[in-house]
Structures are given as C-alpha cells and as structure tokens.
Amino acid sequence: MLFLRLFLLFSFISAAILVAPAQDAAQNQLRVVSPNGQIVFVLSNGTSGSGQAALRYSVDLHGKHLIDASELGLEIQGQPALGPGLRQVGAQPGSADESYTIPVGKTKSVRNHYNSLIADFAGESGNRLSIEVRAFDDGVAFRYIVPEQPSIKSVRIAGERTQFRFSNDATVYPLVLSGFQSSYEDDYMTRPVSGLHRDWLIALPLLANVPGTGWVAITEANIDNYAGMYLRKEKDPFSLKAELSPRVDLPGVAVDTKTPFKTPWRVLMIGDAPGRLIESNIILNLNPPSKIADTAWIRAGKSAWDWWSGDAATGVSFTPGMNTATLKHYIDFASESGFPYMLIDAGWAASTPGAKFGDYADPADITHFNPAVDMPELLRYAKEKTVRIWLWSHWTSVDKYMDQAFPLFEKWGVAGVKIDFMNRDDQWMVDWYHRVVEKAAEHHLMIDYHGAFKPDGLRRTYPNLMTREGVMGKEYSKWSARVTPVHNTTLPFTRMLAGPMDYTPGGFNNSNRENFIPRRVMPMSLGTRAQELALYVVFESPLEMVSDYPEQYRGQKDFDFIKQVPTTWDEVRVIDGLPMVHITLARRSGKDWYVGSLTNWEERDTHVPLNFLGDGKYIAEIYADAPDAASNATHTTFTKRPVDRTTILDIHMVSGGGNAIWIHPAEP
C-alpha cells in the first residue's frame, strides 16, 4: 500500500510538472508534454489584436513547431462565440498508463499512455468552457467540455473556431468531397497546403508532411451526439479550419444539445515517418472502454461474397443470381476454403410491394425473404457446413425493422449485418450508428457499416463493430479504372489511419493498365496477383471479403496464401513506405509473421530486414511477381527459404506489383 501511495504521488507530481503554467508578458500558457518528452501541446490564453483574450494552441515535435498558434472556440447560435474573452480559472493535470485487450484489431493488447490537462475558463458574463488535452507519444488530442451553467442550457452549435495552422507549407494528401452527404469514395490527391482551394470540403483523416519537422494526420475520435468534422482552407496560406456536418432538419445548426456536453476529440496523429501513424492506436484510446462484457462471440474472419463477381456462370449447372442454388455454391466455397462466413448481399429480403428489384433505396422487409431465396434451408445448410451467414441491408430497412429484425436474426443464427448507403455523418446519423451497434450487441450481431463515414474508434466501446467502408474500394473496378496501385499505396497512410476499412480485396483476374477493361461480370483488378495477395496483409479489416467468383480461385497456388492469412493481429510494424509510392508492412499472429509490400506503377526493389522475428529458425513462404508479371499480371513465383532475425530479404516488384510472405517457425 505504501508503494502504491508513493507511486500515485510521484505520478501526480510528474504530471503537474509536465503541465506547469509558464507566464510571459503577452499570454498565459499551459504545456502538456508526451510521456517521452518529444511532443509538446501548448494551450495559451493571450490577447488578440483587438485586445480581447483568445484561446489558442500550438504543437511542437522534437523542439520544432509543427502546428503554429491556432484558434479554439465554439460558435453558438444566438449567443457570442464560446472561447474569445474567457480567462483561465483552473487547471487539473493528470496522467494514465494502462493496457487493455481487444477481441479483434491490429494489436491484441493496447497501451493507453498519456499526460493530460483539463483547463477551465470563464467569462465576465458567467459563461464557462473547459479544454481537455491528452498528449501521447504518437500524437495529441483535445476536446471542448461545456459544463452545465445558468447562461447556457440548450445549445445549438453553428460551428467551431478550431484551426489547424501548419508551421510551414506542408504537403497534404486530401480527399476532396462534393458535399457533406458522401460515402467518402473518391481519389486522394497531393497538394501543398497553400495550394488547397477554399471551396474544397476536405474529409478526415488528412495526412500532412511538414518539411523539416514531421508527419501529422488530422482526424477525430469518439463522435457521440455530435456532427462529423471536415476541413476547409482559410485565407492564411497554411491554415485549415474545422467545419461540421449540418443537420438536415435545422438550417444553420450542426449540433442541437444541452449542457453539460463534450465534443469529439480533435486528434493530431504525429510521427517522424508516416508508417508510425499506421502503428498508432490513439483513436481507440480516445474512446470509452468496451460495453460488451462477454466478447467470445465476436470473431474475425474471411467471408465469401456473392456480389462482386456479378452473375458469373463458369463451370456450374444452375442459373446464377439471387437464388438458393447460387448462395449454396458460395457457402460450399467458404466451407471448402476454411472461411467462417458467407455474406449474402442485396436482394435476399422481401421487396416492398410495388418496388422494382434493385431499387435499394426502397426499404425492403428484412423480416421476410425473397421467394427465390429459401432462407431456412440456407441457414440449415450453412450450419451443416460450419459457415455462418452475414446479411446485407439498406440502412432504411434497418431503421424501419431493427426492433423486429435483430431478434429474428439472432434466432436464425445470423452472424452479422452489413448496413449500406447511410452516406451522412450529421448529428442524427451519428446517433443512429450508436443505436444500431448497441442494439446489435444485445442480439449478438456483428456490424459492417458500408456507405459510411470514417471510423472514430467506436469499435473499442462496441467491438462487434468489425469494419466499415468509407473508402473507394475494389467494387469500383467494375465500372472504372480508378482503383489503382497508386490508390492502394495511398490508403494505408490516409483512410486506414482512422480504422479498419472494408475495401473488399481478392480479385484474381489481375491486369496491367494496357489490358484493363471495367466490367460488371467477372471484373478485372488493376495491379499484379502478388499485389492482390499483399492487400490482405497491408489493409486492416477483421472481417475481410474474398471477393471473386469461387471458380477463379480453384487450382491457383496463390489462393493458399489467402486461405492462410489471418484477419486479426497481435502486432504491426511498418518497415518502410511513402504515400502514393510504396509500403512494406509486417503483422504478427502468434509466432507467425506476414509481410506485405505494394508499389505504385513504378518498378521497385526494396529490402526487408527481418529483425522483428524472435530467436530461432523460420521458414519464409514468398509469393512474388514473376519476371513477366508486368505484362502477365496473374503470374507469380512461389519460393520457400530458411530465414532468421538476421536475414534481409531482397524484394523486386514490377510496375503495379507486390509481394506477400508468410514467415513461420521452422519445424524442429
């Protein structure tokens, strides 16, 4: 007990030192320093040019400015902005160092280690606002806390004053959206921050490289009873400002709430190299602990899927389509391959009377099924084959039938629901995500949000939320040439920073640029077969599709890698990489390691030191681009070789190529 008291006293004193106020002539400052001392968040309450007190923050990395003084505050409809004119009235330092486990994810164990501060501010009229800050070794986060107070009870937030002002003309990798109602399915680009257009609506996460200082990604965590955040360029050449998704029912309002309330965390993921951001669990750490006591029913795994390959008919005796025979064919494939799941996509549910088939926006009755689909027989057959079923649904159907459908799905033995086409993150829809995943947990259903906004770490609180889309994935190969090796080398450093993504890899009709043709049935996939295999390592998703038609995989040696590779992990290491260029990433499952490498359209040689291995001897099973893979994209080579932690593997990738490796202990 004495040791514990001394430890707690030392921790409090250390935290207090790390946020000790520093006075100067112009402003009061509070500093929060990361545990390793390399990141410093400075919260200031100095005077602006008008002489009014203004809340600002800045961030340093290794003693260099990363984010210059940036404004803080909330715009309240019908009231003065909450932030300007406030004075500091209190500060409570803190710290935490804990570890917890998650049932599925990129690391089984997560360390949550930070120094923190809650700074309280008040105005002459009695308005009060607190800023909570946490500084981790891999980034910083802050949020607004509006306490209950006589002058502010009901609150309508029009927007935020939150700025992100880079210290230099950073190179950024924006995803520019056409509006707030979006599926986040578009191309990333690269620009200097000074070259962003002020009318662009920029999605999160936004990756930036501040020259001479480091890498930073702006995103948010723990969005709850609030609107999603975006960014817009300001007049200042290096500055961006937060913009909130507006409510569809209240013009000029983003958030309608009451005090007390907390905003989502505004997150800056920070590292010396972009790969360090991929390794970070900061988004999870900023969410509440799991509300599901028993998570044994939440299981990662791969799934067969009937939608991506279209009405393919090769080598079968039945007419393919949304019918019992076709779905049994996919269940057989999942069972033979050792996959735990088969996802039945749109069309299985009973249509609303008068609705046209394929009119997904017309709420289907998901408590009944299409007469062509014998659901009881499929569920019986799948159980016999040790396969569990996932069901697709338009979100409007879930909204209408959830209270009846989810208990029914549990009774049927359904594993989970893929919910599609929300394409919004206004306050109401954010609330809806929470209600759905909570109701699903009550009935032991896992969730995949498609047509979704970016992840915010909700899966820590509800780990039955397995994955979500919010990305331009493999489906776009059916009607465009937009999902390219350049896109694939960009996603790990951008969208994937926020969390798992249901990109749906697995295309085995691989093609180079010259021979690629978009088509809806038996679609092609840009890039080599070896790159397609590597996507299963590089891209994170505890529920991972094996998207192509079953006959595409039969007799293919490369399919052995897909059958073998896990979808949940114990550890992740990014060995090397740059967005839009290349990446090499290693993931550990038990004693086995998997290494995936991707290149853009440039031929590339890279070296992979295996110093992450434990002691002892290992065998590396390597799926590489064949010498002619640039022209024959399906061609690979397969080799086995002994390796250990001193080995450096030399990897050659052709244009649009990749490399996938399974490393396992050698048998004694």
LUMVEXTOR-497259 format. One record per residue (C-alpha): residue in one letter; x, y, z. Coordinates in steps of 0.02 Angstrom, whole numbers, plus 32768, in hexadecimal, padded with zeros to 4 digits. Layout:
residues N
aXYZ...
This chain:
residues 668
m800080008000l808F8078802Af80DD80547F80l803880787F2Ar8024811E7F85l80D681527F59f80B8811F7EA3l801881847E97l806A821B7EEBf80FE82127E73s808882027DDEf8025829B7E13i80C383037E31s810A82CD7D89a806882F97D2Fa806183A17D87i811283CA7D4El80E6839B7C9Cv805684187C97a809F84A07D06p8063854D7CCEa80E485BE7C7Eq80C8867A7C87d810286FD7C0Aa80D187B07BE8a804F878A7B64q7FF986EB7B98n7FDF86607C16q801785B67BDAl7FFB85047C11r806784797BCAv803D83C17BBCv80D183537B8Fs80CB82A37B4Ap811182197BBBn81AF820E7B52g81C482CB7B55q81C682DE7A97i811A832B7A78v80E283CB7ACFf803184117ACAv802984C87AFEl7F8185127B31s7F8485D07B3An7F0986537B76g7F5986F17B34t7F12878F7AE9s7EE687A07A32g7F04883779C3s7E6188827A02g7E9C88747AB7q7E1F87E97ADDa7E5A87487B2Da7E6086B87AB1l7E7785FD7AC9r7EFD85B17A5By7F6A85187A54s800B84E379FEv806B844179EEd8127842079E9l8181838079B4h8236836879E9g823F84207A17k8204845B796Ch815E84AD7945l80E3843578F3i80408495790Dd804D85517929a7FD685B37999s7F27857E7964e7E8185BF79A5l7E09855C7A11g7D5085797A34l7C9B854D7A0Fe7C1E85B379AAi7B7785B17A09q7ADA85E479ABg7A8C867F79F9q7B1D869B7A72p7BCF86DD7A6Da7C54865E7A3Dl7C8E85F47ACFg7D4A860C7ADBp7D7786C37AB9g7D7C872F7B54l7D8B869F7BCFr7E10869D7C57q7E6286067CA7v7E1985DA7D51g7E60852D7D70a7ECD849E7D30q7ED083E87D63p7F6483807D24g7F5C82C47D17s7FA7822B7CC8a7F7D81777CA1d7FDB80DA7C73e7F6E80427C59s7F617FAF7BE4y7EC77F547BA6t7E9E7ECD7B29i7E257ED27A97p7DD37E3A7A47v7E037E6A7995g7E777EEF794Ek7F267F177914t7F717EF479C1k7F257E817A42s7F687EE87AD3v7F5D7FA67AD3r7FC0801C7B42n7F6980BE7B73h7FF381307BB4y7FE181ED7BBCn7FF4828C7C21s7F5982F87C2Bl7F10839F7C5Di7E6383E57C78a7E6B84A37C70d7DD485077CAAf7DA585B17C64a7D1D862E7C90g7CDD86D57C4Ee7C9887707CA1s7BE6873C7C74g7BFD86977CCFn7C17862C7C33r7C8A85997C53l7CEF85267BE3s7D7284A17C05i7DF6845C7B90e7E3183AA7BAEv7ED983787B64r7F3382D27B5Aa7FE682C07B1Bf801F82137AE3d80C581DC7A99d806C81CB79F1g8002826979F0v7F9682E37A4Fa7EDB82FB7A61f7E6A83817AA9r7DB1839B7ABFy7D38841D7AFFi7CD484017B9Fv7C3F84737BBCp7C04845F7C70e7B54847B7CAEq7B3F85357CCEp7AB085B27CE5s7AD986177C49i7AE485817BD3k7A6884F27BE0s7A2584C57B35v7AAF84D67AB4r7AAB84E079F7i7B5B84DA79B2a7B6E852E7909g7C2584FF78F8e7CD084FF7946r7D5F857B7945t7DDB84EB794Cq7E70850D78DCf7F0384A478A3r7F8D851C786Bf802784C1782Cs80CF850F7853n810784FF779Ed80C084DC76F1a809984267716t807B83A47690v7FCC836176ADy7F6B82CD7666p7EB683057663l7E1882A67639v7DA8832E75F0l7CEE830C75FCs7C5E8357759Ag7BF683737637f7BCE833D76E7q7B5F82AE76AEs7BE8823C766Es7C2681897672y7CDD81C37679e7CFA816275D7d7D7081CB756Fd7E2581E3753By7EAC822E75ABm7F1F82B37565t7FBB830D759Er7FCD83CA75B0p802E844A7615v7FB8848B769Bs7FC88537764Eg7F8384EF75ACl7EDF84B075F4h7E44850775B3r7DD7855E7633d7D37851275ECw7D76845F7600l7D2683F57688i7DB2838776CAa7D8E82E27720l7DEA829777B4p7E68825077D3l7ED682D1777Cl7F8E82A07773a80138327776Cn80D1832D7763v811683CA77B2p81C383DE7763g825283CF77DCt81DF83A4786Eg817583087859w80D482B57823v802982DB786Aa7F79829E7844i7EE08300787At7E46829B78A8e7DC982857936a7D97820379B7n7CFF81D77A21i7C79823179BCd7BE182237A2Bn7B4582917A22y7BA5830579AFa7BC4832578F7g7C5582E5788Fm7CE5835C786Ey7D32839277C8l7DB48414779Ar7DB684AD772Bk7E47851A76F5e7E5185C77743k7E98866876FDd7F38864C775Fp7FA585E676E5f7FCD855A7762s7F2B855677C5l7E9384E277C4k7DF384F37829a7D798473786Ae7CCE846A7819l7C4184017860s7BC3839A7800p7B1E83FB7808r7A7C83B27849v7A00839177BEd796D83CE7827l79B384707873p79FD84EF77FAg7A9D853D7839v7AAF84BE78C6a7B2C843078D3v7B0A83F47985d7A6D840679EEt7A8F83D27AA1k7A8984047B58t7B0E84267BDAp7B7483D27C19f7BC383877B7Dk7C6B83587B34t7C9F83667A7Fp7CFC82DC7A24w7DB982DA7A35r7E17833F79B2v7EAC82CF7990l7F5A82EE794Cm7FB3824A7928i806D82737926g810C821978F2d81B7822A78A4a818181B97814p80D4819877CDg80DE80E077FCr80DF810D78B5l802E815078A1i7FF280A8785De8034805378FAs7FD780CA796En7F40809979D8i7F1C814C7A0Fi7E6C814A79C3l7E3A80B27A2An7E8780FD7AC8l7E1981977ABAn7D7981317AC4p7D2280E77B5Dp7D4780327B8Es7CE07FA27B4Bk7C2B7F997B81i7C237EE27B4Ea7C577E747BE0d7C607DCE7B82t7CB17DE37AD8a7CCE7D2A7AB4w7C4B7D307A28i7CA87DBB79CCr7D197D617951a7D867DA378C5g7D8E7D467821k7D827D427765s7CE07D377704a7CA77CFC765Aw7C3A7D7E7603d7BBC7D6B7576w7BB57E1E7535w7C5D7E5774EFs7C727DD77464g7BC47DF7741Ed7B597D6C73D5a7BF07D0173A9a7BC27C557364t7C667BFB7343g7C647B407366v7BB97B3473BBs7B167ADD738Ef7A9F7B5F73D8t7A6A7C0C739Fp7ACD7C87740Bg7A757D137466m7A207D39750An79E07C897525t79FB7BF67599a7A6A7B927523t7AE47C227507l7AF17C4A75C0k7B107B9375EAh7B9D7B97756By7BF07C2575CBi7BD17BCF7672d7C287B34762Df7CBB7BA075F7a7CC97BF076A4s7CC27B4776F8e7D447AF87685s7DB77B8D76A0g7DA97B8E775Df7D527C387761p7CDA7C5377F3y7C627CC47793m7BFC7CDC76F5l7BB17D8876D3i7B097D8B7677d7AF87E347623a7A637E9975E5g79C77E4175A8w79AE7DBA762Ba79257E19768Aa786F7E2B765As78517EC475EEt77D57F4A761Ep77377F3375B4g774A7F937511a78077FAB7523k78797F807491f78FD7EFB74AEg79A37F5174CCd79537FF07510y79BD7FE975ACa797B808D75EFd78CC80447601p78CA7FF576B0a78C07F39769Ad786D7ED37722i79037E807773t78937E1777E3h785E7DB37749f78BE7D6F76B6n78B57D6D75F9p78547CD175BFa78EA7CA17552v79557C9775EFd79297C087665m79747C5976FFp794B7BCD777Ae799E7B4F7707l7A367BC076EDl7A4C7BD877A7r7A3C7B1D77C5y7AB67AF77738a7B347B787772k7B307B357823e7B4E7A8677E0k7BE57ACA7781t7C277B28781Bv7C097BD077C7r7BAA7C637810i7B457CDE77A9w7B537D9B77A0l7AC07DFB7754w7AC47E9E76F2s7A427F267712h7A207FD776DCw7A2580477775t7970807C775Ds793A7FC77771v799F7FB87811d7955805B7850k78A4801E782Dy78B17F687865m79437F6278E0d78DD7F3B797Cq788D7EA57927a791C7E7178B4f79AF7E6A792Dp795B7DEF79A6l79247D8A790Ff79D57D8778C8e7A167D4B796Fk79957CBF796Dw79C97C9278BBg7A7F7C8878F0v7AB77D177880a7B687D5378A6g7B577E097875v7B0C7E917809k7B5F7EF97782i7B007FA07782d7B0F801076EAf7AF080BC769Cm7AE9812B7737n7B5E81A776E2r7B4B8228776Ed7B9D82577813d7B2B82DF7853q7AFC82D7790Bw7A60826D78EEm7ABE81EC7886v7B4F81E37902d7ACD81BE7988w7A8281397917y7B2980DF7905h7B3280D479C3r7A80809579D6v7A96800F7951v7B3A7FC77991e7AF77FC67A44k7A577F6D7A10a7ABE7EF379A7a7B2B7ECB7A3Fe7A8F7EA07AA3h7A6B7E197A22h7B1D7DDB7A04l7B287E257956m7BC67E6B790Ai7BBC7F07789Cd7C107F4277FBy7BE27FF677D0h7BE9800F7713g7BC480B676BFa7C0E80FD775Ff7C71818D77A6k7D22817077E6p7D3E810B7887d7D518168792Cg7D7D80D979A3l7CCA80A779D0r7D047FF379BBr7D5F7FFD7A63t7CBA801E7ABBy7C597FA77A4Cp7CD67F287A08n7C4A7ED479A7l7C667F63792Bm7CE17F0178C1t7D067F72782Er7CBE7FF877BEe7CD18038770Eg7CE780F476FBv7D6680D07672m7D6E80BD75B6g7D89800275B3k7D967F72753Ae7CDF7F817502y7D1080187498s7D707FA47424k7CC77F6B73E2w7CA68013738Es7D4980767390a7E078071738Er7E1580D9742Ev7E4C805374AAt7F03804E747Bp7FA8801D74CDv7FC180D774F0h7F1C80D9754En7F4C803A75ABt7FF1808575E5t7F9681217621l7F0B80D3768Bp7F78808E7719f7FBA813E773Ct7F128197772Cr7E6A81417743m7EAF80AB77A3l7EF7811D782Ba7E458130786Dg7E2580757879p7DF77FD67819m7DB67FE87769d7D467F737707y7DA37F867662t7D717ED57629p7E117E9175DAg7E277DE97585g7E197E0A74CBf7E757D7F746Cn7E577DBF73BBn7EEF7E3073CDs7F217EAA7345n7F9E7F2E7314r7F657FD972D6e7F6C7FAC721En7EF77F177229f7E7E7F5272B0i7DC67F607283p7D427F917305r7CB57F127305r7C287EE1737Bv7C347E247366m7CDA7DCE738Bp7D2E7E7873A8m7DE87E957394s7E5D7ED97418l7EE77F5773F5g7F927F1F7433t7FE77E78743Er7FAD7DDA7496a803A7DEE7515q7FFA7E9D753Fe7F4B7E577558l7F8F7DD875D5a7FF07E5F7631l7F517EC4764By7F197E4076C8v7FAF7E6F7734v7FBC7F2A7715f7F027F557725e7EB17F4277CFs7E047EF577E0p7DD07E6E785Fl7D457E3E77E6e7D9A7E27773Dm7D447DFD769Bv7D867D7D761Fs7D2C7DD57594d7D407D7374F4y7CDB7CE574AAp7D087C3C74F8e7D417BF17453q7DC37C7C7441y7E227C3274D5r7E1A7B7974B0g7EC27B2D7486q7F207BCF74A7k7FB87BBB7518d7FA87C71754Df7F017C4D759Fd7F5F7BEE7627f7F9E7C947669i7EEE7CDD7676k7EB17C4276D1q7F447C4E774Av7F4E7D097773p7EF47D417813t7E837DDA7822t7EA87E0978D7w7F557E26791Dd7FC77E2F79B5e80437EB07973v80647F2178DEr81087F6B789Cv81197FE07808i81C47FBF77BFd81C68046773Ag815580AB76CAl8117814F7683p8065817A7652m803F81667599v80E7810E7582h8100806B75E2i80EC80137688t81337F7A76E0l80D57F45777Ca80E57EB077F2r805E7E687864r806F7DE278E9s7FF17D5C7918g80347CEC79A2k80E37CB5796Ed80C17CD278B5w80E57D727855y809A7DAD77B1v80EF7E307746g80977E9076BBs80E87F06763Fl80947F7575BCt80DB7FE97538n8085806874C9w809D8064740De815A806D7424e81C57FD17421r821B7FC574CAd829F7F67752Dt82957F6B75EAh82ED7F18767Bv82917ECB770Ep82F97EAE77ACl82A87E267815n82EB7E6778BBf82397E667900l823E7DA77908g825E7D4D79AAd82F37CDC79C8g82FF7C39796Ak82E87BFD78B9y82567C267848i82167BFA779Ba81E07C867725e815E7C5876A1i81697CE1761Ey80E97D0F7598a81417D877521d81247DD97479a815E7D6573EEp81E17DAD7377d81577DCA72F5a80D27E097371a80D67EBA7329s80867E75728An80337DD972D4a7FF17E1B7377t7FAF7D7573B8h805C7D2673B5t80B67D0A745Bt81477CA6749Cf81427C42753Dt81DE7C1975A0k820A7BDA764Er82AA7C0676A8p82F17BFC7758v83007CA377B1d83257CEA785Dr83297D9578AFt83CE7DBF7859t83887DA277AAi83697E317731l82F37E0276A4d830B7E5475FAi82637E7275A7h82457EA274F2m819C7EE574BDv81687F09740Bs80FD7F9F73DAg805C7F91743Eg80A77EFF749Cg80B57EBA754An80F67E3275BAa80A67DC67642i81067D5D76C0w80D47CE37748i815F7CC777C8h81487C3C7846p81BA7BDE78BEa821B7B50786Ee81E97AA378A8p826B7A58791E
